[in-house]
Amino acid sequence: MASLRSKDLLGIAQLSVEEIELILNTADALKQVAERPVKKVPALRGKTAINLFVEPSTRTRSSFELAEKRLSADILNFAASTSSLTKGESLMDTARNLESMAPDFIVIRHSAAGAPHLLSRVCRSSVINAGDGMHEHPTQALLDALTVREKKKRIEGLKIAIIGDIAHSRVARSGTLLFHKMGADVWVCGPPTLVPWEYHRLGAKITYGIDEALRGADVVMMLRIQHERQNEAFLPSTREYFNLYGLTRERMRLAKPDAIIMHPGPMNRGVEIESEVADGPASVILEQVSNGVAARMAVLYLLSGGAGLKPEKLRR
Amino acid sequence: MHLIIRQGRIVDPTQRMNRIADLGIEEGRVVEIAGRIRTRGRTEIDARGLIVAPGFVDMHVHLREPGREDAETIESGTRAAARGGFTGVACMPNTQPVNDCRAVTAFILERAREVSRIHVYPVGAITKGSRGETLAEIGEMYRAGIVAVSDDGHPVQNSQVMRRALEYTRIFDLPVIDHCEDKDLAAGGCMNEGYYSTLLGMRGINPAAEEVQVVRDTILARQTGARLHIAHLSTRGSLEAVTRAKKAGIAVTCEVTPHHLFLTDADVAGFDTNTKVNPPLRSQEDVQALLKGLASGKIDVLATDHAPHTLEDKMQEFDRAPFGIAGLETAVSLVMDRLVGKGIISLERMVQLFSVNPCRILRLADKGTLKPGSWGDVTFIDPELKVEVRSAEFLSRSRNTPFEGWRLQGGPVRTVVRGKTVWSL
């Protein structure tokens, strides 16, 4: 496999194992760009990327922006607050207008599930899903996979525990789909009010007890409680939540001694994770951030028609 | 004789009739059915090869007028209905303003007299403004011509209010049509809660949101002795509840829509807002239960819940788009192809579901039958007709169909109301 089948990256659901591996291998190769004094390659010179962030984002937006810049693409940023979407323009019209500017990529973050799919139907450019509602966040799953592979040298056979607000998390969904496809033993854990009962059909084992999730885990991924997406009371209090599901040093002893701790951010210290654990030696949270740039560079590069990257080609 | 329909296959369960015969209509009423009518009619219709049935009535339609004439009007909606093979439609009260008083009912009937060639039967609101608080002036609306009451789309949440509605409608023997949905359980969902909502990350509407209201209503109907009709029943659990209630002698009937029979929540996976409907498209398991219920007679009525929406309203993010599917112009072909054609139900059963039972439930006198003396409302169906669903050809003002491009066999070819052809292919 030397390229991606689709012009868009809408979700992990549409990717094959080979495509995921291609992206991860490409990301590995591109990662070294960040280690150079001049952190730029000309791969996307003359190409335009539009970053359409209809839902607020800091981490993902800057990560995409940096990835685009390091590949020498021209960039146009639209934020929700400054775009005509606040003036009553429909998403479809916004998309058509942007499309008329002939961009090569539209990176979209939106609060509605399926918004990138809607765009992809009217746009010739490559649509990249940077998070759609509670649906998918494929580049996050890819950067998580990149991080796991880097630390554990493999994904297959690992026990990966995803703990927290599963119901409202696109990270959990994309992660479950990806790690399941790659042959990991995926567990999701949280209170039953925040774990959809059909989640097992996505390939995850479900548990409502954090100890069971942590026992023998190689990777522990913590998620925050997404109060902004909750339209009712799923939990009695955050204090009770921390007592039941918070990640503490004592609890981490149940995991494998060399287990790593991940978090897609933003992190709520003292709610889902103790500070000591978040900042401890097992934490790879900051490496996830740097891997995010590489994973997104790989996606942009491959969608622009770049074939599988040979690392030597990047060396000058 | 004014009209003689020659040699069609007359399918009329009220006369246990399924045979080729002539049918004569005079002064708008059926006067004779015979193997051969000797006299000549002023107008004659050659119905060889066609099914001739008592006029189909869609008892669940949104005509949008007054208020949203950009999506549908009484004129366009009734033209669409005639093209779909319907001689009458019952229109739901969630217009702007809501049909919760005599003036709105009178307006709808007045407009219908001016622009509609088929019958329009207004359904009044249960509560003022369909706000679920106090009873609307049901008696006044009854005098103006409503055939049922419903707060469709804004179902009555307060059980005491529902109880009072069921008690009060007994004065007029009006059925109470309930769109069963517990709004708290539905919790802002936009598709069925299950595997696909989990996969697509969309808020789900739990089947229980419908089922608890169905059960509540049947309990209240038993206490009050009122007539209850469950609109667009969509889950296995709801059907079980209705079946239990019927066995207990409660006066409850129910309808299902074609889209709940031929689509599932798996069809939502492309985020096409034309699959967004309330109640939502359910699981395969629910669909199987509904199909069984249709075949065994547990379901009384087929109705479309025709809910036209403009393109602008539908071309939005899935969770923002309004619920609803335009159903009038596809229903009969879908049922002919997917149910009759596949042997799931008989022709007689189809006529019961589309004509006999809705007319009985709405107490439409001398309709839903072709017995001599009844109104000459007739639906003609060609069982061999090749149909391809093309929304561009709809007579409805709206195009929101999930069946675009479907190829079907069988469909309406002529619609006659009181002896006059109001539409033909």
Boltz contact constraints between the chains, C-beta under 6 A:
constraints:
  - contact:
      token1: [A, 92]
      token2: [B, 315]
      max_distance: 6.0
  - contact:
      token1: [A, 112]
      token2: [B, 317]
      max_distance: 6.0
  - contact:
      token1: [A, 112]
      token2: [B, 319]
      max_distance: 6.0
  - contact:
      token1: [A, 113]
      token2: [B, 200]
      max_distance: 6.0
  - contact:
      token1: [A, 113]
      token2: [B, 201]
      max_distance: 6.0
  - contact:
      token1: [A, 113]
      token2: [B, 202]
      max_distance: 6.0
  - contact:
      token1: [A, 114]
      token2: [B, 271]
      max_distance: 6.0
  - contact:
      token1: [A, 114]
      token2: [B, 318]
      max_distance: 6.0
  - contact:
      token1: [A, 115]
      token2: [B, 317]
      max_distance: 6.0
  - contact:
      token1: [A, 117]
      token2: [B, 271]
      max_distance: 6.0
  - contact:
      token1: [A, 133]
      token2: [B, 201]
      max_distance: 6.0
  - contact:
      token1: [A, 134]
      token2: [B, 201]
      max_distance: 6.0
  - contact:
      token1: [A, 135]
      token2: [B, 200]
      max_distance: 6.0
  - contact:
      token1: [A, 135]
      token2: [B, 201]
      max_distance: 6.0
  - contact:
      token1: [A, 170]
      token2: [B, 201]
      max_distance: 6.0
  - contact:
      token1: [A, 173]
      token2: [B, 201]
      max_distance: 6.0
  - contact:
      token1: [A, 196]
      token2: [B, 198]
      max_distance: 6.0
  - contact:
      token1: [A, 198]
      token2: [B, 194]
      max_distance: 6.0
  - contact:
      token1: [A, 198]
      token2: [B, 195]
      max_distance: 6.0
  - contact:
      token1: [A, 198]
      token2: [B, 198]
      max_distance: 6.0
  - contact:
      token1: [A, 199]
      token2: [B, 198]
      max_distance: 6.0
  - contact:
      token1: [A, 201]
      token2: [B, 195]
      max_distance: 6.0
  - contact:
      token1: [A, 231]
      token2: [B, 188]
      max_distance: 6.0
